[in-house]
Amino acid sequence: MSKPEIDAIVFDVLGTLVNEPAGIRAGVHALDPSLDGPGTERLLSLWQRHIEREQRRVLDGEREYLPSDLLDLEAARLVADAAGVDDPAAGASLALAGRRLPPWPDTLAGLARLAERFPLIGLSNASRTALLELNAHAGLRWHQALSAEDARTYKPDPAVYRLAVTVSGRPPERLLMVAAHAWDLRGAQRLGLRTAYVSRPVGDPPASSDAFDLYAEDLADLADQLDRG
């Protein structure tokens, strides 16, 4: 597939540029240091299932929109209850775990390299406040960071991708959406954005029916492909 002609790059953040499960896992362990590996993974899964289910309910119109901060607080309370921890301060600290996510090893150098050629736009389901703190903690550098909170919905609702189109001032086909989640890229495709899948251990791999413009092992590989004519 030929290299797409693009004017700006739009990046998913959670899972694509930062290791979201690792950050939540660390928060769960801090909540209860006595947890063994399987116990920690069980509570991590409880958190993830709640966030996924409630975002889907918002998208399906079954629940009014509320920002990711409040969904994280709900998830933290569920996890704390399941762990038998009734300290409100500990639960509140866990709710902030989603803002303390480590970047993947290639993220910072990859963003810096790509920023030499393209405007970079972060586009996340994280709230504005969470995105600010997440970017600061992980050291992510953007030309613009956009939160789904501004659209009052969640990806893959087209309204979220439209935020990037509006800010860039370019037609959708001149933007490249980069994500480790095939569902995210499919959402971007529906609005006309070009797409690049980046492989991550925690991502949502493409199906055989997917046809994204680029497939990369990491951000260095993505930059190499975009450098080639």
N, C-alpha and C positions, 0 to 999 in steps of 0.2 A: 504494500500500500504506500502511495507517495506521501511525502512529508506535507502536512497541511500548512498553508500560508496563514500566519496568525500575527496579530498585533499586540496581544496581551495573554498572560497565562493566569488562569483561575485555579486556585488550589483548595481542595478539601483539606481540613486540618486534622480532625480527630481520626486517628488510625493511619492516616496518610503521611502526616509530618511528625506526629507525636504518637508514642506508644500508649494509647489510652488504657488498655487492660493493665499494664504494668503500674500505672499511676493509681488506679482504683485498687489494685491488689495491695499496693503498699499502704493505702489508707485503711483497708480492711485489716491488714496485719497490725497496724498501729492501734486500731480499735481493740483488738484482742490478740496480744502477742503469743498467747498460748495455743492459737489455732495451728493445726498441722496443715500440710499442703492441700489435701483433699477438702478440708474444712474451709480453707481460704477460697479455693476454687468454687465451692458450692455457693458461698456468699457473693463472690464476684458474679457468678451466673445469675443469681437473684437480682442483683443491681442491674445487670445488662438487660435482662428480660423485662424488668419494670420500665426502663427507659424506652426500649423498643416498643413495648405495648402501648405506653401512654402517648408517645409521639404518633403512633399509628392511629390511635383514637382521635387525636387532634386532626390528623389528615382526613380521617373518615367523617369528621363532623360530629363525633360522639362526645367530644369534650371541647370546651372553650380553650383557645390558645393560652398557654402560660409559659414563661421563659424557662430555659433549661435549669436555671438556679433552683426553681421550685420543684422541678422533676428530680433533680439531684437530691434535694432535701427529703423528698418522699422516699427515694431509693435508700438514702442513708438511714432513715427511720426504720424501714423494713429490715435492712441488714442488721442494724443494732438490736432490734427486737429478736431477730433470729439467732443472734449471737448471745442473747441474754444480757446485753449491756443497757442499763437504764440511766446512764449518765448523760444528760442533755448536752453538756459541753463536748463530750466525746462524739456524739452523733452529729453535732454541728461541725466539728472538725472534719469528720468523714465526708460530710456534704461538700466540702471544699476540695476533696481529693481530685475532682475533675479539672481543677485549675493548676494542679501540680504534676503535669505529665512530662515525661522525658522525651526529647526529640530522638528520632532514629539516628544512627551514627552518620548517615550521609546527608541529613536534612540541612544543616546549617551551611555546609560548603556548597551543596546543590543549589539552595536558594540564592546564595551569593553569586554563584556562576550564572544562573539564569537571569538574575537581576541586571547583569551587565548588558543584556540584549533586549529584555522585555520588561514592561511594567508587570508587577506581580500583585495579584489580588487574592487575599484569603477570603474564603466563603464558608462559614461554619454554622452548624446548628446551635453552637454555644451562644449564650446570651452576650450582649455587648460587654457587660462587666466581666463575665467569665472569660471571654475572648481576650480582653485586655490583659488580665492577670496570667492567662495561659501563655500568651505571646511573650510576656515579660519573663515568666519562669523558664520557658524553653529557649528563649533567645531568638525567637522567630522575627525576621525582619521583612516588612512589607512596604509596598507603596500605598496600599489601601487594605484594610481589613473590614470585612462586612459580616454582620450577624443576621441570621434568619429572623431574629427578633424584629428587625426593621420591616419584615414582610408579615409578621405575626402568624407564621406557620413554620413548617419544617421541610427540609429537603426530603423527598424529591418533588415537592410542589413547585411548579414552574415559576411561581412568584419569587422564590428565593434566587433562582438562577438569573431572573430578570434584574435583580439588584445589581449584579455584576455587569450586565449588558448596559444598564442605565449609567452606571458610574464610568464605565470605559468610554462611552460615547461611540462605540463601534458596533456593527451588526454582529449577531450571534456567531455567524460562521467565521468571524475573524478572532474569536476567543477560543482558547484551548483549556478545557476543563481537565484537571489532573486529579485522580483519586485512586485509592486502593480498593474501592467498593464498586462493583459492577452496577449495583442498583443506583448509585449516585450518578454514574456516567450515563446510564439509560435516561435518567431524569433530565440531565443536561442535553442529551441528544434530542429529546422531544421538543426542546426550545430552539434547536438548531446549532448548538455549540459543537465545536470539534472536541474530540475526547482522547485522553491518554490514560491507560491503566498502568499503575505502578504496583508491582508486587510487594506485599507486606505479609508477615506471618499472621496478622490479625484481620486481614481484609476479606472482602467478598469476591472470590475469583470469578472471572468471566465464564459464561456458559458457552457452549459450542455455537449457539445462535447469535452471540454478540459479535458486532463488527465495529470495534473502536479504531480510531485512526492510528494510534501508536500503542505499543506494548513495551514497557521498560522494566528492567530488573530493579532499578533504583533511580535516584535523581541524576546521578552521574551518567547513567545510560541514557536517560531522557535527554539530558543536555547534549550528549554526543549525537543522538539522532537528530536533534534540532539543528545542530551545527552542520550536519551533512546536507549537501545541497539538494 
